[in-house]
Every structure is written in C-alpha cells, then in structure tokens.
Amino acid sequence: MEQMPKRFLASLPENFTTGNDIDPVSISLESLIRLRHAARSLSLKAAKIRAQRSDRYLSPFKGRGMEFDEVRLYQPGDDIRSLDWRVTARTGKPHTKLFRDERERPVLLWVDLRPSMFFATRGVYKAVVASRIASVLAWSAAFQGDRLGGLIFSEQKHVELRPARGSMAALHLIKQLVAHPVWVNGVEQVGSSNRSTAVQALGRLRRVARPGSLIFLISDFRNIDDEAESHIAQMARHSDIDMVFIFDQLERELPPAGLYKVGNDHETYLLNTGDEKIRMTYRQRFNSHYERWKKRSLVSGVYWTSCSTEQNAIHALQESFGSRIK
C-alpha cells in the first residue's frame, strides 16, 4: 500500500486489490477510452424501456422524445388522445396523429465526485466506478447517435457539458472526468460530502434537462435531502431517469468481530466490531439508506441500478439493461 496517494480519505487494508489491471484509486484517459469497445454492445434503448413506475412499465419515451410524423384515418385500437380534431372536423371522418421516435435524444450524465465517493475497502474507489460507468454510457450514447451532455461535480468544482453529438462529445466528457481537480487536489480539504453541493448540482441539471431526456444519476446518494429528491421527481415527470447507486461492502456490513485500525491522513482510530448491537445498528443504517432511495425511485418512476466497488461496472450495466456485453 506504499503507493497509495495520500490525498484520499480511506485507509485501505493490505489486501486491497481490484483483481484486475484497473487502478483502484485513480482514472486515466487511456483506460476510459478503452471502454468504448464494451459500449458498442450496450443499448441505451433498454434503459428507456425498462424504467419502471410501481407495477407497470413506462413508455420508452417521455415528453418530447417523440416527434410528429403524419395524420391518417383512425383505426380500431388507436389512442383517442391522439385524435386530430381539426382534420376530423374538416373531413367528417376521425383522423389520428402518428408519432415516431426521434433519431436522437439528449443523454445526460450526473457524476458525483464528492468526498464520500473516494472510499473503498475492496475493488476500486466509488469515484472510479462512477467514472467507468459514465464513460461506458458516454460511448454508448455516441455510437447510437444520441446527444451527450452532463454535469460532473465535487465540493470544489461543477463542470457542465452541453449536449453534443458524436465520439468527440464522449471523449470531451471523459477528458473532463480525468482532468477534474479533485483527482489532483485531493478531498481531505473539504471534509465530508456536503448535501448542498448535490442539491445545487441537481438543480442545475433540472434547469438544463429538456423533456424527453435520458438521465443517469451516478452517486452513492449520501447526504441528499428532500429538496434533492424533489428535483429528481420533477425531472422524472418528463424524462427517463436511471439512478446508479454505488457502494462498498464495508458500508453494508462491518467486518468480522475484532479490533481494526481505520483512519485517513490525519487521524487513526481503533474500531471494535465485536458488539452485536453496534453491528446491527450499522447494518440497519445502510439498509435504511439503500431502501429509501430504491423505494423513492419506484414511486417517481425511476429505474434503479446498483453496483458495488468490487463488482465489474460493465457487468452491472449489462445486468441492468438486459444487454449482452462481450
């Protein structure tokens, strides 16, 4: 662990490993560019179709995700809400409007790089997982002809990217991820994740998200309050949203009973995990956080994806979208 950068929050165990060639604590332009190969077989259309609201599927497009095509005579089974009353009145015969899918739609990535994302006890830092997921989604959007934009934020800086088309848009987003100052300046200067930062970032996203957008919120969703939830619910009324929840196993369950040395660059503590009441309280706190957001996502008509720091991020998207990634 001698090579661990001092700027990161967590003190990781000696057996901390990714099990592959991924840098567990940082990202690089080359590694994120390589993800374009996996993205070719990841269909974002599945992300639209599988978004669930309670016990039914949403329309694969919301708001202005559909554009007018033509008017034709009404046929049994047509939605009466699509009747063109002007043409019907003029001709004396019922006519209905037909719509077709837009060839492109804005895909917006909301990527959380606050302090709590720079933590892991196995696999890779949550911020690394978030960056890799965002990169795969960016390449997939580019390959499918969608316009890509987003918001990358930390306590230090918000980077807003206007939707643009093509591989250059994906590359630009990836460059902004890699160049974000949090990877260079560190996170210890700003302490714990601030809820106002996330609320502000969601508010900005809500202002730029046009109806019919496909939005991915990539975060651990820590320190996010009711105002933030209101932003998400409002966006979900006219856009498709996928909440990508990232967590580390230690956040879910304390390690086996014993004394553990934990800390950061400034302080070190002894953690006693032998008290079953403490273990239960700890477990319940995470489950409450997890279930709260999962239930809120269903109520708001938002699709839910979860990924741990030791899980392959591409496989998590594969399972979520029902697509096969080779």
Backbone as numpy.savetxt, mean C-alpha at the origin, in Angstrom:
# Nx Ny Nz CAx CAy CAz Cx Cy Cz
26.64 -8.48 12.49 25.83 -7.28 12.49 26.69 -6.01 12.49
28.02 -6.15 12.34 28.90 -4.99 12.36 28.59 -4.02 11.23
27.99 -4.53 10.14 27.73 -3.68 9.00 26.40 -2.95 9.09
25.66 -3.15 10.15 24.36 -2.51 10.29 24.53 -1.00 10.43
23.91 -0.19 9.57 24.01 1.26 9.68 23.49 1.74 11.03
24.16 2.70 11.64 23.78 3.16 12.96 22.49 3.99 12.96
22.08 4.46 11.78 20.97 5.39 11.74 19.61 4.72 11.99
19.52 3.40 11.90 18.22 2.73 11.99 17.83 2.46 13.44
16.52 2.36 13.64 15.99 2.28 15.00 16.27 0.98 15.72
16.05 -0.13 15.05 16.04 -1.41 15.75 17.44 -1.96 15.95
17.63 -2.63 17.07 18.83 -3.43 17.29 18.45 -4.86 16.97
18.99 -5.39 15.89 18.54 -6.68 15.41 19.42 -7.81 15.92
18.86 -9.01 16.04 19.61 -10.15 16.56 20.71 -10.58 15.59
21.64 -11.37 16.11 22.78 -11.78 15.30 22.36 -12.66 14.13
21.26 -13.38 14.28 20.81 -14.26 13.20 19.86 -13.57 12.24
19.81 -12.23 12.29 18.95 -11.47 11.39 19.40 -11.71 9.96
18.50 -12.24 9.14 18.85 -12.56 7.76 17.63 -12.51 6.88
17.83 -12.26 5.61 16.73 -12.23 4.67 16.51 -13.57 4.02
17.48 -14.43 4.06 17.36 -15.72 3.39 17.56 -15.60 1.89
17.94 -14.42 1.41 18.21 -14.21 -0.01 19.22 -13.09 -0.15
19.34 -12.53 -1.35 20.35 -11.52 -1.59 19.81 -10.10 -1.42
18.68 -9.93 -0.80 18.10 -8.61 -0.59 18.76 -7.95 0.61
19.19 -6.71 0.46 19.74 -5.96 1.58 18.62 -5.74 2.59
18.79 -6.17 3.83 17.69 -6.09 4.80 17.39 -4.68 5.30
18.32 -3.74 5.14 18.14 -2.42 5.76 18.18 -1.26 4.79
18.30 -1.52 3.51 18.36 -0.42 2.55 17.86 -0.88 1.19
17.70 0.07 0.29 17.26 -0.23 -1.06 18.26 0.36 -2.05
18.26 -0.18 -3.24 19.14 0.34 -4.29 18.35 0.45 -5.59
18.82 1.33 -6.45 18.16 1.53 -7.74 18.18 0.24 -8.54
19.29 -0.47 -8.52 19.43 -1.70 -9.32 18.46 -2.77 -8.86
18.32 -2.95 -7.54 17.45 -4.01 -7.04 15.99 -3.74 -7.36
15.59 -2.47 -7.32 14.20 -2.13 -7.61 13.90 -2.16 -9.10
14.88 -1.86 -9.91 14.70 -1.96 -11.36 14.52 -3.42 -11.77
15.23 -4.33 -11.10 15.14 -5.75 -11.45 13.73 -6.30 -11.22
12.96 -5.65 -10.39 11.61 -6.13 -10.10 10.66 -5.99 -11.29
11.09 -5.30 -12.33 10.23 -5.13 -13.51 9.91 -6.47 -14.16
10.79 -7.46 -14.01 10.56 -8.76 -14.63 9.36 -9.46 -13.96
9.30 -9.38 -12.63 8.17 -9.99 -11.93 6.88 -9.24 -12.19
6.99 -7.94 -12.40 5.80 -7.11 -12.57 5.06 -7.39 -13.87
5.74 -7.96 -14.85 5.11 -8.19 -16.16 3.92 -9.15 -16.05
3.95 -10.03 -15.08 2.85 -11.00 -14.96 1.91 -10.66 -13.80
2.01 -9.44 -13.28 1.12 -9.01 -12.20 0.08 -8.06 -12.78
-1.17 -8.47 -12.77 -2.25 -7.68 -13.36 -2.92 -6.82 -12.30
-2.88 -5.51 -12.50 -3.57 -4.61 -11.58 -5.07 -4.64 -11.78
-5.54 -5.23 -12.88 -6.98 -5.37 -13.07 -7.57 -6.24 -11.96
-6.80 -7.23 -11.49 -7.28 -8.08 -10.41 -7.45 -7.27 -9.13
-6.58 -6.26 -8.96 -6.69 -5.42 -7.77 -7.98 -4.64 -7.78
-8.47 -4.29 -8.98 -9.72 -3.55 -9.07 -10.91 -4.48 -8.81
-10.87 -5.63 -9.42 -12.02 -6.52 -9.39 -12.22 -7.16 -8.03
-11.14 -7.44 -7.32 -11.26 -8.20 -6.09 -11.52 -7.33 -4.86
-11.54 -6.01 -5.03 -11.84 -5.15 -3.88 -13.23 -5.47 -3.37
-13.34 -5.75 -2.08 -14.61 -6.19 -1.51 -15.24 -5.13 -0.63
-16.54 -5.06 -0.69 -17.30 -4.24 0.25 -18.26 -5.17 0.96
-18.01 -5.41 2.23 -18.81 -6.36 3.02 -18.86 -7.71 2.32
-20.06 -8.13 1.87 -20.18 -9.48 1.33 -20.37 -9.49 -0.18
-20.00 -8.41 -0.86 -20.17 -8.42 -2.30 -18.99 -7.76 -2.97
-18.84 -8.02 -4.25 -17.75 -7.41 -4.98 -18.13 -6.03 -5.47
-17.16 -5.17 -5.50 -17.37 -3.86 -6.08 -17.30 -3.96 -7.60
-17.85 -2.95 -8.25 -17.61 -2.83 -9.68 -16.11 -2.70 -9.90
-15.56 -3.28 -10.97 -14.13 -3.16 -11.20 -13.70 -1.73 -11.48
-14.62 -0.83 -11.74 -14.29 0.57 -11.95 -15.26 1.44 -11.16
-14.74 2.53 -10.61 -15.58 3.47 -9.89 -15.45 4.86 -10.52
-16.41 5.71 -10.20 -16.32 7.10 -10.63 -16.15 7.23 -12.12
-15.09 7.90 -12.54 -14.84 8.16 -13.94 -13.94 7.12 -14.57
-13.93 5.93 -13.99 -13.13 4.86 -14.57 -13.75 4.32 -15.84
-14.98 4.78 -16.19 -15.64 4.36 -17.41 -15.90 5.58 -18.27
-15.84 5.43 -19.59 -16.13 6.54 -20.47 -17.23 6.16 -21.45
-18.01 7.16 -21.88 -19.14 6.93 -22.76 -18.68 6.37 -24.10
-19.45 5.39 -24.61 -19.11 4.78 -25.89 -20.17 5.07 -26.94
-21.43 4.65 -26.68 -22.48 4.85 -27.66 -23.84 4.70 -27.01
-24.91 5.02 -27.81 -26.29 4.81 -27.39 -26.92 3.78 -28.32
-27.63 2.81 -27.73 -28.32 1.81 -28.55 -29.68 1.53 -27.94
-30.50 0.80 -28.69 -31.81 0.43 -28.20 -31.70 -0.38 -26.91
-32.61 -0.11 -26.01 -32.64 -0.84 -24.74 -32.89 -2.33 -24.98
-32.13 -3.16 -24.25 -32.31 -4.60 -24.33 -32.58 -5.15 -22.94
-33.38 -6.22 -22.86 -33.67 -6.80 -21.54 -32.38 -7.10 -20.76
-32.36 -6.68 -19.53 -31.18 -6.88 -18.70 -30.32 -5.64 -18.56
-30.54 -4.63 -19.43 -29.78 -3.39 -19.31 -30.16 -2.66 -18.03
-29.19 -1.94 -17.48 -29.42 -1.16 -16.26 -30.29 0.05 -16.61
-31.45 0.15 -15.99 -32.35 1.26 -16.31 -31.76 2.61 -15.92
-30.77 2.58 -15.02 -30.12 3.84 -14.63 -29.30 4.42 -15.76
-29.02 3.59 -16.79 -28.22 4.07 -17.92 -29.09 4.51 -19.10
-30.39 4.57 -18.90 -31.28 5.01 -19.98 -30.96 6.44 -20.40
-30.93 6.65 -21.71 -30.72 8.00 -22.24 -32.11 8.58 -22.50
-32.57 9.42 -21.60 -33.95 9.91 -21.66 -34.17 10.86 -22.82
-33.15 11.58 -23.21 -33.30 12.50 -24.33 -33.54 11.75 -25.63
-32.71 10.74 -25.88 -32.87 9.95 -27.10 -34.18 9.16 -27.05
-34.52 8.66 -25.87 -35.77 7.92 -25.71 -36.97 8.80 -26.02
-36.95 10.04 -25.53 -38.07 10.96 -25.78 -38.15 11.35 -27.25
-36.99 11.52 -27.89 -36.97 11.95 -29.29 -37.44 10.86 -30.24
-37.06 9.60 -29.94 -37.38 8.50 -30.85 -38.65 7.76 -30.47
-39.05 7.92 -29.22 -40.20 7.17 -28.75 -39.88 5.73 -28.39
-38.63 5.36 -28.44 -38.20 4.01 -28.08 -37.09 4.11 -27.02
-37.09 3.21 -26.04 -36.08 3.29 -24.97 -34.67 3.01 -25.50
-33.76 3.89 -25.20 -32.35 3.75 -25.55 -31.51 3.79 -24.28
-30.42 3.09 -24.30 -29.53 3.06 -23.14 -28.12 3.46 -23.55
-27.41 4.07 -22.61 -26.02 4.47 -22.85 -25.10 3.29 -22.57
-24.10 3.13 -23.41 -23.08 2.11 -23.19 -21.77 2.80 -22.84
-21.07 2.17 -21.93 -19.78 2.70 -21.50 -18.72 1.64 -21.72
-17.50 2.08 -21.86 -16.40 1.13 -22.01 -15.29 1.53 -21.04
-14.47 0.56 -20.71 -13.36 0.82 -19.79 -12.39 1.81 -20.39
-11.96 2.74 -19.58 -10.89 3.61 -20.04 -9.63 2.79 -20.26
-8.86 3.18 -21.26 -7.63 2.44 -21.55 -6.60 2.63 -20.45
-6.72 3.70 -19.73 -5.77 3.95 -18.66 -6.50 4.58 -17.49
-5.94 4.47 -16.35 -6.49 5.13 -15.17 -5.33 5.48 -14.26
-5.45 6.49 -13.44 -4.37 6.83 -12.52 -4.16 5.74 -11.48
-2.93 5.32 -11.30 -2.54 4.42 -10.22 -1.67 5.23 -9.27
-2.12 5.37 -8.03 -1.43 6.21 -7.04 -0.89 5.34 -5.91
0.39 5.53 -5.60 1.04 4.77 -4.54 1.35 5.70 -3.37
0.84 5.36 -2.21 1.05 6.13 -0.97 2.01 5.30 -0.12
3.27 5.74 -0.03 4.33 4.92 0.58 4.82 5.57 1.87
4.69 4.84 2.96 5.02 5.31 4.30 6.48 5.00 4.62
7.27 6.04 4.89 8.67 5.87 5.32 8.89 6.55 6.67
7.89 6.51 7.53 8.04 7.07 8.87 8.92 6.14 9.72
9.37 6.61 10.90 10.31 5.83 11.72 9.89 4.40 12.02
8.60 4.15 12.27 8.18 2.80 12.62 8.37 1.81 11.48
8.55 2.32 10.26 8.77 1.44 9.11 10.21 0.95 9.04
11.09 1.52 9.85 12.49 1.11 9.85 12.74 0.17 11.03
12.11 -0.97 10.93 12.18 -1.95 12.01 11.96 -3.34 11.42
12.68 -4.31 11.99 12.45 -5.72 11.69 13.33 -6.55 12.62
12.89 -7.76 12.91 13.72 -8.71 13.63 14.06 -9.91 12.77
13.43 -9.99 11.61 13.70 -11.05 10.65 13.28 -10.55 9.28
13.85 -11.13 8.25 13.52 -10.66 6.91 14.18 -9.34 6.61
13.41 -8.35 6.23 13.94 -7.03 5.89 13.11 -5.97 6.61
13.64 -4.77 6.67 12.90 -3.68 7.29 11.56 -3.46 6.58
10.59 -3.03 7.35 9.28 -2.76 6.76 9.37 -1.74 5.65
10.27 -0.78 5.77 10.45 0.24 4.73 10.98 -0.39 3.44
11.81 -1.41 3.57 12.31 -2.12 2.39 11.18 -2.88 1.71
10.35 -3.56 2.51 9.20 -4.26 1.96 8.30 -3.28 1.21
8.01 -2.14 1.84 7.14 -1.13 1.22 7.72 -0.65 -0.10
9.01 -0.42 -0.14 9.66 0.07 -1.35 9.62 -0.96 -2.47
9.80 -2.22 -2.12 9.77 -3.28 -3.12 8.34 -3.47 -3.66
7.36 -3.44 -2.78 5.97 -3.56 -3.23 5.61 -2.39 -4.13
5.99 -1.18 -3.72 5.70 0.00 -4.54 6.35 -0.11 -5.91
7.56 -0.65 -5.96 8.27 -0.76 -7.23 7.60 -1.76 -8.17
7.19 -2.91 -7.62 6.49 -3.91 -8.45 5.19 -3.32 -8.99
4.44 -2.63 -8.15 3.20 -2.02 -8.59 3.45 -0.94 -9.64
4.53 -0.18 -9.46 4.86 0.87 -10.42 5.17 0.29 -11.79
5.98 -0.76 -11.83 6.31 -1.40 -13.12 5.06 -2.00 -13.75
4.22 -2.62 -12.95 3.01 -3.23 -13.48 2.10 -2.17 -14.10
1.96 -1.04 -13.42 1.14 0.05 -13.96 1.70 0.55 -15.28
3.02 0.66 -15.35 3.66 1.14 -16.59 3.43 0.17 -17.74
3.59 -1.12 -17.47 3.42 -2.12 -18.52 1.98 -2.19 -19.03
1.02 -1.87 -18.17 -0.38 -1.96 -18.56 -0.93 -0.66 -19.11
-0.07 0.34 -19.24 -0.50 1.60 -19.84 -1.21 2.54 -18.91
-1.23 2.26 -17.61 -1.85 3.17 -16.66 -0.91 4.34 -16.36
-1.50 5.43 -15.92 -0.69 6.58 -15.51 -0.35 6.43 -14.03
0.92 6.58 -13.71 1.44 6.31 -12.38 1.81 7.60 -11.66
1.35 7.71 -10.41 1.73 8.83 -9.56 1.81 8.34 -8.13
2.01 9.26 -7.21 2.05 8.81 -5.83 2.54 9.85 -4.86
2.67 9.41 -3.62 3.13 10.26 -2.53 4.02 9.42 -1.63
5.27 9.81 -1.53 6.25 9.15 -0.65 6.51 10.10 0.51
6.32 9.64 1.73 6.41 10.58 2.84 7.12 9.98 4.05
7.74 10.87 4.79 8.35 10.55 6.08 8.13 11.75 6.98
8.70 11.73 8.18 8.60 12.90 9.05 9.39 14.06 8.47
10.35 13.77 7.62 11.24 14.80 7.10 10.76 15.44 5.81
10.15 14.62 4.93 9.87 15.13 3.60 8.72 14.39 2.94
7.88 15.14 2.21 6.82 14.57 1.37 7.22 14.77 -0.08
7.16 13.71 -0.85 7.46 13.80 -2.29 6.19 13.43 -3.05
5.65 14.38 -3.79 4.43 14.16 -4.55 4.76 13.99 -6.02
4.26 12.92 -6.62 4.54 12.62 -8.02 3.23 12.66 -8.80
3.14 13.53 -9.78 1.93 13.63 -10.60 1.86 12.44 -11.54
0.65 11.94 -11.80 0.51 10.78 -12.67 1.09 11.01 -14.06
1.88 10.05 -14.51 2.48 10.09 -15.84 2.50 8.67 -16.39
2.69 8.55 -17.68 2.59 7.27 -18.35 3.97 6.72 -18.72
4.08 5.39 -18.72 5.25 4.73 -19.26 6.30 4.32 -18.25
7.31 3.64 -18.75 8.38 3.13 -17.89 9.16 4.24 -17.22
9.23 5.40 -17.86 9.95 6.51 -17.25 9.26 6.97 -15.97
7.93 6.87 -15.93 7.20 7.23 -14.72 7.54 6.27 -13.59
7.61 4.97 -13.91 7.98 3.98 -12.90 9.40 4.20 -12.41
10.29 4.48 -13.34 11.69 4.71 -12.97 11.82 5.97 -12.12
11.05 6.99 -12.45 11.10 8.23 -11.67 10.64 7.98 -10.24
9.56 7.23 -10.06 9.09 6.93 -8.71 10.14 6.14 -7.94
10.75 5.17 -8.59 11.78 4.36 -7.93 12.97 5.22 -7.52
13.37 6.12 -8.39 14.48 7.02 -8.06 14.15 7.88 -6.85
12.89 8.32 -6.75 12.48 9.12 -5.60 12.48 8.29 -4.32
12.12 7.02 -4.43 12.19 6.14 -3.26 13.63 6.01 -2.76
14.53 5.74 -3.69 15.93 5.51 -3.33 16.58 6.79 -2.82
16.22 7.93 -3.42 16.86 9.20 -3.07 16.23 9.89 -1.87
15.16 9.31 -1.32 14.50 9.98 -0.20 15.51 10.17 0.94
15.55 11.37 1.54 16.57 11.66 2.55 16.53 10.78 3.79
15.42 10.12 4.06 15.35 9.28 5.25 16.37 8.15 5.21
16.73 7.69 4.00 17.71 6.61 3.89 19.12 7.11 4.18
19.33 8.41 4.02 20.66 8.99 4.23 20.77 9.63 5.60
19.77 10.42 5.98 19.83 11.18 7.23 19.46 10.36 8.44
18.74 9.25 8.23 18.35 8.42 9.36 17.03 8.85 9.94
16.56 8.09 10.90 15.24 8.34 11.50 15.31 8.61 12.99
16.49 8.50 13.59 16.55 8.65 15.04 16.29 10.09 15.48
16.44 11.04 14.56 16.28 12.44 14.93 14.82 12.83 15.15
13.88 12.05 14.64 12.48 12.44 14.68 11.65 11.58 15.61
12.27 10.60 16.26 11.54 9.80 17.25 10.51 8.89 16.62
9.39 8.68 17.34 8.37 7.75 16.88 7.54 8.36 15.77
6.79 7.51 15.07 5.98 7.96 13.96 4.90 8.92 14.44
4.78 10.03 13.76 3.83 11.07 14.13 2.54 10.89 13.35
1.42 10.87 14.06 0.14 10.65 13.39 -0.21 11.79 12.45
0.21 13.02 12.79 -0.13 14.15 11.94 0.53 14.05 10.57
1.69 13.40 10.50 2.37 13.23 9.22 1.54 12.38 8.28
1.01 11.28 8.78 0.19 10.39 7.95 -1.12 11.06 7.56
-1.73 11.77 8.49 -2.98 12.47 8.20 -2.76 13.50 7.10
-1.67 14.25 7.22 -1.35 15.26 6.21 -1.13 14.61 4.85
-0.40 13.48 4.84 -0.13 12.79 3.59 -1.40 12.24 2.95
-2.31 11.73 3.77 -3.59 11.23 3.24 -4.45 12.38 2.73
-4.40 13.51 3.43 -5.14 14.67 2.98 -4.66 15.16 1.63
-3.35 15.18 1.44 -2.80 15.58 0.14 -3.17 14.58 -0.94
-3.12 13.31 -0.60 -3.50 12.29 -1.58 -4.97 12.43 -1.97
-5.80 12.70 -1.00 -7.24 12.85 -1.28 -7.50 14.02 -2.23
-6.71 15.08 -2.11 -6.91 16.25 -2.97 -6.51 15.99 -4.42
-5.54 15.11 -4.64 -5.06 14.89 -6.01 -5.66 13.65 -6.65
-6.30 12.78 -5.87 -6.85 11.54 -6.42 -8.14 11.84 -7.17
-8.13 11.67 -8.46 -9.32 11.90 -9.27 -10.23 10.67 -9.20
-11.52 10.86 -9.40 -12.44 9.71 -9.39 -12.01 8.64 -10.40
-12.12 7.39 -10.00 -11.73 6.29 -10.86 -10.29 5.85 -10.70
-9.58 6.43 -9.73 -8.18 6.07 -9.51 -8.08 4.71 -8.82
-6.92 4.10 -8.96 -6.57 2.88 -8.21 -5.47 3.28 -7.24
-5.74 3.17 -5.94 -4.85 3.69 -4.91 -4.33 2.56 -4.03
-3.03 2.55 -3.81 -2.41 1.59 -2.90 -1.83 2.35 -1.72
-2.28 2.00 -0.52 -1.76 2.59 0.72 -0.82 1.57 1.35
0.48 1.86 1.37 1.50 0.90 1.80 2.12 1.39 3.10
1.82 0.71 4.21 2.20 1.23 5.52 2.01 0.18 6.59
2.49 0.47 7.80 2.14 -0.35 8.97 0.94 0.25 9.70
0.49 1.41 9.24 -0.70 2.09 9.76 -0.65 2.34 11.27
0.55 2.58 11.77 0.70 2.94 13.17 0.44 4.44 13.36
-0.12 4.78 14.51 -0.39 6.18 14.85 -1.18 6.89 13.76
-2.26 6.25 13.32 -3.17 6.87 12.35 -4.54 6.96 13.00
-5.10 8.15 13.04 -6.31 8.38 13.82 -7.57 8.42 12.96
-8.66 8.87 13.59 -9.97 8.88 12.92 -9.99 9.81 11.71
-9.25 10.90 11.77 -9.22 11.82 10.64 -8.63 11.15 9.41
-7.58 10.36 9.63 -6.97 9.62 8.52 -7.95 8.60 7.96
-8.66 7.92 8.85 -9.65 6.94 8.40 -10.74 7.61 7.58
-11.10 8.83 7.95 -12.11 9.57 7.20 -11.62 9.87 5.78
-10.35 10.23 5.64 -9.78 10.47 4.32 -9.88 9.22 3.45
-9.54 8.08 4.04 -9.58 6.82 3.29 -11.01 6.49 2.87
-11.95 6.64 3.79 -13.34 6.34 3.48 -13.88 7.24 2.38
-13.49 8.51 2.40 -13.95 9.44 1.37 -13.38 9.08 0.00
-12.11 8.72 -0.04 -11.49 8.33 -1.32 -12.10 7.05 -1.85
-12.47 6.14 -0.93 -13.03 4.85 -1.34 -14.40 5.00 -1.99
-15.04 6.13 -1.83 -16.34 6.34 -2.44 -16.24 6.46 -3.96
-15.11 6.92 -4.46 -14.99 7.12 -5.91 -13.74 6.49 -6.51
-12.97 5.77 -5.70 -11.74 5.14 -6.20 -11.62 3.74 -5.61
-10.81 2.91 -6.26 -10.50 1.58 -5.73 -9.24 1.69 -4.88
-9.30 1.17 -3.66 -8.19 1.29 -2.73 -7.77 -0.08 -2.23
-6.47 -0.29 -2.17 -5.91 -1.50 -1.59 -4.98 -1.08 -0.46
-5.30 -1.48 0.76 -4.44 -1.20 1.91 -3.45 -2.35 2.06
-2.16 -2.04 1.97 -1.11 -3.05 2.09 -0.49 -2.88 3.48
-0.83 -3.79 4.38 -0.42 -3.73 5.78 0.88 -4.51 5.97
1.92 -3.84 6.48 3.23 -4.47 6.64 3.57 -4.57 8.13
4.05 -5.73 8.54 4.34 -5.93 9.96 5.52 -6.89 10.13
6.09 -6.86 11.32 7.15 -7.80 11.70 6.58 -8.77 12.72
7.06 -9.99 12.70 6.50 -11.02 13.58 6.64 -10.66 15.05
7.70 -9.93 15.41 7.87 -9.53 16.79 6.78 -8.55 17.24
6.19 -7.85 16.31 5.09 -6.96 16.65 3.82 -7.76 16.97
3.73 -8.93 16.41 2.56 -9.79 16.64 2.69 -10.61 17.91
3.90 -11.12 18.18 4.10 -12.05 19.29 5.49 -11.87 19.87
5.58 -11.77 21.20 6.89 -11.67 21.85 7.66 -12.97 21.69
8.99 -12.93 21.73 9.78 -14.16 21.62 9.59 -15.04 22.85
10.07 -16.27 22.81 9.91 -17.19 23.95 10.40 -16.57 25.25
9.85 -17.07 26.36 10.16 -16.50 27.67 11.66 -16.43 27.90
12.11 -15.25 28.37 13.53 -15.05 28.64 13.85 -13.58 28.75
15.11 -13.27 28.96 15.59 -11.89 29.02 16.26 -11.55 27.70
15.86 -10.44 27.10 16.39 -10.03 25.81 16.90 -8.60 25.88
18.03 -8.36 25.25 18.59 -7.01 25.20 18.07 -6.34 23.93
17.35 -5.24 24.09 16.78 -4.51 22.95 17.15 -3.04 23.09
17.10 -2.33 21.98 17.41 -0.90 22.04 17.69 -0.32 20.68
18.24 0.90 20.70 18.63 1.57 19.47 20.02 2.14 19.65
20.34 3.19 18.92 21.69 3.74 19.01 21.93 4.49 20.32
20.85 4.80 21.04 20.98 5.66 22.21 20.79 4.92 23.53
19.90 3.96 23.55 19.57 3.30 24.82 19.42 1.80 24.62
19.67 1.07 25.71 19.52 -0.38 25.69 18.70 -0.81 26.92
17.78 -1.75 26.70 16.92 -2.22 27.78 16.96 -3.74 27.83
16.58 -4.27 29.00 16.37 -5.70 29.14 14.87 -5.97 29.08
14.45 -6.82 28.18 13.04 -7.16 28.01 12.80 -8.55 28.59
11.91 -8.62 29.60 11.56 -9.89 30.21 10.24 -10.37 29.60
10.29 -11.45 28.85 9.09 -11.94 28.16 8.48 -13.15 28.88
8.85 -13.33 30.13 8.37 -14.49 30.85 7.00 -14.32 31.49
6.53 -13.07 31.61 5.24 -12.81 32.25 4.12 -13.04 31.23
3.26 -14.02 31.50 2.22 -14.37 30.55 1.21 -13.24 30.38
0.96 -12.47 31.42 0.04 -11.35 31.30 0.58 -10.30 30.33
1.88 -10.06 30.44 2.51 -9.10 29.53 2.43 -9.62 28.09
2.67 -10.91 27.93 2.63 -11.51 26.59 1.22 -11.39 26.00
0.22 -11.64 26.83 -1.16 -11.58 26.35 -1.55 -10.15 25.98
-1.18 -9.19 26.85 -1.49 -7.79 26.57 -0.82 -7.34 25.28
0.43 -7.75 25.10 1.19 -7.40 23.90 0.50 -7.97 22.66
0.11 -9.24 22.74 -0.55 -9.91 21.62 -1.87 -9.25 21.29
-2.64 -8.93 22.32 -3.94 -8.31 22.11 -3.82 -6.92 21.50
-2.77 -6.20 21.87 -2.58 -4.86 21.32 -2.36 -4.91 19.81
-1.53 -5.85 19.37 -1.30 -5.97 17.93 -2.56 -6.44 17.22
-3.21 -7.47 17.77 -4.42 -7.99 17.13 -5.50 -6.92 17.02
-5.60 -6.07 18.03 -6.57 -4.99 18.00 -6.26 -4.02 16.87
-4.98 -3.69 16.73 -4.54 -2.79 15.65 -4.81 -3.41 14.29
-4.46 -4.67 14.15 -4.63 -5.38 12.87 -6.11 -5.50 12.49
-6.92 -5.97 13.44 -8.33 -6.19 13.16 -9.09 -4.88 12.95
-8.66 -3.86 13.65 -9.31 -2.55 13.47 -9.21 -2.10 12.03
-8.01 -2.17 11.47 -7.82 -1.69 10.10 -8.44 -2.65 9.09
-8.37 -3.93 9.36 -8.96 -4.89 8.44 -10.48 -4.71 8.37
-11.11 -4.53 9.52 -12.56 -4.33 9.55 -12.95 -3.01 8.91
-12.17 -1.96 9.18 -12.46 -0.66 8.59 -12.34 -0.72 7.07
-11.40 -1.52 6.59 -11.23 -1.63 5.13 -12.46 -2.26 4.50
-13.02 -3.27 5.14 -14.21 -3.92 4.61 -15.41 -2.99 4.63
-15.55 -2.23 5.72 -16.67 -1.30 5.83 -16.58 -0.23 4.75
-15.38 0.21 4.44 -15.20 1.29 3.46 -15.12 0.77 2.03
-15.22 -0.54 1.84 -15.12 -1.09 0.49 -13.70 -1.11 -0.02
-12.74 -1.30 0.90 -11.32 -1.28 0.56 -10.77 -2.70 0.63
-9.93 -3.07 -0.32 -9.34 -4.41 -0.28 -8.13 -4.42 0.64
-7.88 -5.56 1.25 -6.85 -5.70 2.30 -5.78 -6.69 1.87
-4.53 -6.27 1.97 -3.39 -7.13 1.71 -2.42 -6.99 2.88
-1.89 -8.09 3.38 -0.91 -8.02 4.45 0.37 -8.72 4.02
1.50 -8.23 4.55 2.80 -8.80 4.20 3.74 -8.61 5.38
4.36 -9.69 5.83 5.32 -9.60 6.93 6.71 -9.30 6.37
7.59 -8.91 7.27 8.95 -8.55 6.86 9.75 -9.75 6.36
9.33 -10.96 6.74 10.03 -12.15 6.28 9.36 -12.79 5.07
8.26 -12.23 4.63 7.53 -12.78 3.49 8.04 -12.17 2.19
8.03 -12.96 1.13 8.39 -12.46 -0.18 7.30 -11.49 -0.64
7.69 -10.24 -0.86 6.72 -9.21 -1.19 5.99 -9.51 -2.50
6.69 -10.09 -3.46 6.07 -10.42 -4.74 5.04 -11.51 -4.57
5.37 -12.50 -3.74 4.41 -13.58 -3.48 3.17 -13.05 -2.76
3.35 -12.06 -1.89 2.21 -11.47 -1.19 1.26 -10.81 -2.18
1.82 -10.10 -3.14 0.97 -9.49 -4.17 0.34 -10.55 -5.06
1.10 -11.58 -5.35 0.58 -12.68 -6.16 -0.64 -13.31 -5.49
-0.53 -13.57 -4.21 -1.64 -14.19 -3.48 -2.82 -13.24 -3.41
-2.53 -11.97 -3.22 -3.60 -10.99 -3.07 -4.39 -10.80 -4.36
-3.68 -10.71 -5.48 -4.34 -10.42 -6.75 -4.80 -11.66 -7.48
-4.37 -12.82 -7.01 -4.76 -14.04 -7.70 -4.05 -14.21 -9.01
-2.92 -13.53 -9.19 -2.14 -13.65 -10.42 -0.96 -14.57 -10.19
-0.46 -15.12 -11.24 0.69 -16.00 -11.14 1.94 -15.27 -11.60
2.89 -15.15 -10.67 4.14 -14.48 -10.99 5.23 -15.53 -11.12
5.86 -15.55 -12.25 6.91 -16.55 -12.47 8.26 -16.00 -12.06
